Amino acid sequence: MSKVKLPDVRVPRRIPLKFERFTDHFKGFERVPAVRAIFGRRTARALRSLKVEFFSAKWGFMAVSDEDGHLMASTYYLRTGNPRDIYLDVVHELVHVRQFHEGKRLFEDGYEYPDLPTEIEAYRTCIAEGRRLGMDDRELFEYLKVFWMSDAEVRRLAKHVGVRPPPAKPPRPRRKR
């Protein structure tokens, strides 16, 4: 280890997180059939006990803590995102909340993101909800696109969750020099 001496400063190492109650901010989800299918007869209790941590950053969307199962939500995304996408993302993350409480590892080693069993289950749930809302395969495929997946990975995920992708664009011909 380096023998660099730091200036006389203090950096906090344990910061208490501020949690809000999910049901204080996300209203009506206890009546959504997809959410009721996730939690069953424990839906109202599960949502009442769910904590949410709001964070301010342009780079995030939503996630579930793999430490204690609380929901994390970007205030920027909630303010600027497409309402339908936000709704489906909440449904998706609620599947992860249930999975966490069942003892499942949300990010299992040995899988790429589109092949993770927990992600496939969560996406299947929100894809079914999207279909119930009237979304077609083109709209559902667009919903699956996220910046951290390549087109090939999105197509693989689409196959896993029963979404028919549009035809792949042929590669552009190379210009001769």
Secondary structure, 3 states (H helix, E strand, C coil): CCCCCCCCCCCCCCCCCCCEEHHHHCCCHHHCHHHHHHHHHHHHHHHHHCEEEEECCCCCCEEECCCCCCEEEEHHHHHHCCHHHHHHHHHHHHHHHHHHHCCCCCCCCCCCHHHCHHHHHHHHHHHHHHHHHCCCHHHHHHHHCCCCCCHHHHHHHHHHHCCCCCCCCCCCCCCCC
